[in-house]
Amino acid sequence: MISTKLLAGQPLLHVVGDELGSAGFQAVEPSLEDVFFSTIQGKAAQATLVHA
């Protein structure tokens, strides 16, 4: 998980992963914020970014 925030009272999670899995995640284009947090956390910035 690279970031979390509330959007209209609902949690918005950004995670880095190679697969979407079955937890209701969907792929999104990475933002500059996603790249920044994944980089400082030692994650590969080229991996697929997904959110719930």
C-alpha positions as CSV (number, residue, x, y, z in Angstrom):
1,M,0.0,0.0,0.0
2,I,1.5,3.3,-1.0
3,S,-1.2,5.8,0.2
4,T,-4.6,6.1,1.8
5,K,-7.1,8.9,2.1
6,L,-10.8,9.5,2.6
7,L,-12.9,10.6,-0.4
8,A,-16.5,11.5,0.4
9,G,-16.3,9.5,3.6
10,Q,-15.0,6.3,1.8
11,P,-11.4,5.1,2.0
12,L,-9.3,5.4,-1.2
13,L,-6.3,3.0,-1.2
14,H,-3.5,3.1,-3.7
15,V,-1.4,-0.1,-3.8
16,V,1.3,-1.4,-6.1
17,G,0.8,-4.8,-7.5
18,D,1.3,-7.0,-10.5
19,E,-2.2,-8.4,-10.5
20,L,-5.6,-6.9,-9.6
21,G,-6.7,-9.8,-7.5
22,S,-10.3,-10.4,-6.4
23,A,-10.7,-7.7,-3.8
24,G,-12.5,-5.2,-6.0
25,F,-9.4,-3.3,-7.2
26,Q,-9.2,-1.6,-10.6
27,A,-6.2,-0.3,-12.5
28,V,-5.6,3.4,-12.7
29,E,-3.0,5.6,-14.3
30,P,-0.3,6.4,-11.7
31,S,-0.1,10.1,-10.6
32,L,3.0,11.9,-9.6
33,E,2.0,11.3,-5.9
34,D,1.8,7.6,-6.6
35,V,5.3,7.5,-8.1
36,F,6.7,9.6,-5.3
37,F,5.3,7.4,-2.5
38,S,6.2,4.2,-4.3
39,T,9.8,5.5,-4.8
40,I,10.3,6.5,-1.2
41,Q,8.9,3.2,0.0
42,G,11.3,1.3,-2.2
43,K,8.6,-0.1,-4.5
44,A,9.1,-0.5,-8.3
45,A,7.4,2.5,-9.9
46,Q,6.8,0.5,-13.1
47,A,4.5,-1.9,-11.4
48,T,0.7,-1.7,-12.0
49,L,-1.0,0.7,-9.7
50,V,-4.5,-0.2,-8.5
51,H,-7.1,1.3,-6.1
52,A,-10.2,0.0,-4.4
